[in-house]
Amino acid sequence: MLITDRLVEDIQNGILRPGTRLVQMDLVQRFNVSRVAIRDALMELRRRGLSVSVPLRGDIVRPISTKTVKDLFELRRINESYATFLACKKISAQGVKHLQSIIKDQEDLLTKGDIAGFIDKDWEFHRTMFEFTDNEPLRELIDGLWARTRQARSIAQRDVVWAPTWGQASIKRHREILDAVAGGDAKLAMKITEKTIQSASDELCEELRASGWEEELQVSR
């Protein structure tokens, strides 16, 4: 899975941008492996929803549009709010301290201007929270949704104005969620999570429009 993981990282960090062709022979030379290994990696990317097969073009990194983002964040809002509700009932004092330390790491990374590292910590915050759901299928579903939405963020994070502003808002939202969770108020934590994800969706869509990624290519399903 090393090849797949490297390609996923490149997609999520914006190195392989939406619409980029994934040419088998180029990847064979890059990774110095067989075509079979590359074919398997490309199949896994399609399975994860990070690439698509287009007639006459082959495999490409999945295009991004505001509609894609809205659809993904709607699923995130439904599933993550419930996951937060479950986590609130099971999280330990040690878990709360860990989440507090992640927020502190985010503040440090934002001060340094390390947006890629900040996004890693953003996911670590939520992933750590969801470890307390005791629902593996739910965690796997959320993991896949995050992989897709991170691809969209990789475009927006290039904006030197938007990225820090979003980062500051993200930290504020994390603190609000954690305060509710630490206080044992599962319904409030669920409500804040829903509002947080909707706000994040609106902000990201606006930035994608400003970045020129409004139209989604017609791709084969």
C-alpha positions in Angstrom: 0.0 0.0 0.0 3.1 2.3 0.1 2.5 3.5 -3.5 -1.2 4.2 -2.8 -0.3 6.1 0.4 2.2 8.2 -1.4 -0.3 9.1 -4.1 -3.0 9.9 -1.6 -0.6 12.2 0.3 0.3 14.0 -3.0 -3.4 14.4 -3.8 -4.4 15.6 -0.3 -1.5 18.1 -0.2 -2.2 19.5 -3.7 0.9 18.2 -5.4 -1.3 16.2 -7.7 -4.0 18.7 -8.5 -7.6 18.0 -9.5 -7.7 16.9 -13.2 -4.1 15.7 -13.3 -3.6 12.6 -15.4 -2.3 9.6 -13.6 -0.2 7.9 -16.4 0.7 4.3 -15.6 4.1 4.4 -17.3 5.1 7.7 -15.6 4.2 6.1 -12.2 6.1 2.9 -13.1 9.2 5.0 -13.6 8.6 7.2 -10.6 8.2 4.2 -8.2 10.3 1.7 -10.1 7.7 -1.0 -9.8 5.7 -3.2 -12.2 2.6 -2.0 -14.1 0.6 -4.5 -12.1 1.6 -2.7 -8.9 0.6 0.7 -10.4 -2.7 -0.7 -11.7 -3.5 -1.9 -8.2 -2.7 1.4 -6.7 -4.9 3.3 -9.2 -7.8 0.9 -8.5 -7.4 1.7 -4.8 -7.4 5.4 -5.5 -10.7 5.0 -7.5 -12.1 3.0 -4.6 -11.3 5.7 -2.2 -13.0 8.3 -4.5 -9.8 10.3 -5.1 -9.5 9.5 -8.8 -11.8 8.7 -11.7 -11.5 7.1 -15.1 -12.3 9.4 -18.0 -12.8 8.2 -21.6 -9.8 9.0 -23.8 -7.9 10.3 -20.9 -7.5 7.4 -18.5 -7.2 7.9 -14.7 -7.2 11.5 -13.4 -7.3 13.0 -10.0 -10.9 13.6 -9.2 -12.0 17.2 -10.1 -13.3 19.4 -7.4 -16.4 21.7 -7.4 -18.4 23.5 -4.8 -21.2 21.0 -5.3 -18.8 18.2 -4.5 -17.7 20.0 -1.4 -21.3 20.7 -0.3 -22.3 17.0 -0.8 -19.2 15.8 1.2 -19.7 18.2 4.0 -23.4 17.3 4.3 -22.4 13.7 4.9 -19.7 14.8 7.3 -22.3 17.0 9.2 -24.6 14.0 9.7 -22.0 11.4 10.7 -19.6 13.5 12.7 -22.2 15.2 14.8 -23.5 11.7 15.8 -19.9 10.5 16.4 -19.2 13.5 18.6 -22.4 12.7 20.5 -21.2 9.2 21.1 -17.7 10.3 22.0 -19.0 12.7 24.6 -20.4 9.8 26.5 -17.2 7.8 26.6 -14.3 10.2 26.5 -11.8 10.1 29.4 -10.1 12.9 31.2 -6.9 11.9 29.6 -8.6 12.1 26.2 -9.7 15.7 26.9 -6.1 16.6 27.8 -4.9 15.1 24.6 -7.3 17.1 22.6 -6.3 20.3 24.4 -2.6 19.5 23.5 -3.6 19.1 19.9 -5.2 22.5 19.9 -2.1 24.0 21.3 -0.1 22.3 18.6 -2.4 23.9 16.0 -1.8 27.3 17.5 1.9 26.9 17.2 1.7 25.6 13.6 -0.5 28.5 12.6 1.9 31.0 14.1 4.7 29.4 12.0 2.6 29.5 8.9 2.7 25.7 8.5 -0.8 25.2 7.0 -0.1 21.7 5.8 0.9 20.7 9.3 -2.1 22.6 10.7 -4.4 20.5 8.5 -2.8 17.3 9.7 -3.5 18.4 13.3 -7.0 19.4 12.3 -7.7 15.8 11.3 -5.8 14.5 14.4 -8.2 16.4 16.6 -11.3 14.9 15.1 -9.8 11.4 14.7 -8.8 11.4 18.3 -12.3 12.5 19.3 -13.9 9.8 17.2 -11.7 7.0 18.7 -14.1 7.3 21.7 -17.2 6.4 19.6 -16.6 2.7 19.9 -18.1 2.3 16.3 -15.5 1.2 13.8 -17.7 1.3 10.7 -18.6 4.9 11.5 -15.0 5.9 12.0 -14.1 4.3 8.6 -16.9 6.2 6.9 -15.7 9.5 8.4 -12.1 8.7 7.4 -13.1 8.4 3.8 -15.0 11.6 3.8 -12.1 13.5 5.3 -9.8 12.2 2.6 -12.0 13.7 0.0 -12.5 17.0 1.7 -8.8 17.4 2.4 -8.3 17.3 -1.3 -10.5 20.4 -1.6 -8.6 22.1 1.2 -5.3 21.5 -0.6 -6.5 24.0 -3.3 -7.8 26.6 -0.9 -4.8 26.5 1.5 -2.6 28.0 -1.3 -4.4 31.3 -0.6 -2.1 33.1 1.8 -5.0 35.2 3.2 -7.7 32.6 3.4 -5.6 29.8 5.0 -4.7 31.6 8.3 -8.2 33.1 8.6 -9.7 29.6 8.3 -7.1 28.3 10.7 -8.0 30.8 13.4 -11.7 29.9 13.0 -10.9 26.2 13.2 -9.1 26.6 16.5 -12.1 28.6 17.9 -14.5 25.9 16.8 -12.4 23.1 18.2 -12.3 24.8 21.6 -16.1 25.2 21.6 -16.6 21.5 20.8 -14.1 20.4 23.4 -15.7 22.6 26.1 -19.0 21.0 25.5 -17.5 17.5 25.4 -15.5 18.1 28.6 -18.6 19.4 30.3 -20.4 16.2 29.4 -23.1 18.0 27.3 -23.5 15.5 24.4 -26.4 17.4 22.8 -24.6 20.7 22.8 -21.4 19.1 21.5 -23.5 17.5 18.7 -25.2 20.9 17.9 -21.9 22.8 17.8 -20.3 20.1 15.5 -23.2 20.5 13.1 -22.8 24.2 13.0 -19.0 24.0 12.7 -19.1 21.7 9.7 -21.8 23.8 8.0 -19.7 27.0 8.5 -16.5 25.2 7.2 -18.4 24.0 4.1 -19.7 27.6 3.3 -16.2 29.1 3.8 -14.4 26.4 1.7 -17.0 26.7 -1.1 -16.5 30.5 -1.2 -12.8 30.1 -1.4 -13.1 27.5 -4.2 -15.2 29.9 -6.2 -12.7 32.6 -5.7 -9.9 30.2 -6.7 -11.6 29.4 -10.0 -12.6 25.8 -9.2 -16.4 26.4 -9.5 -17.0 24.0 -12.5 -16.7 20.3 -12.2 -15.6 18.3 -15.2 -17.9 15.7 -16.6 -16.4 12.4 -15.6 -17.5 8.8 -15.9 -19.0 7.2 -12.9 
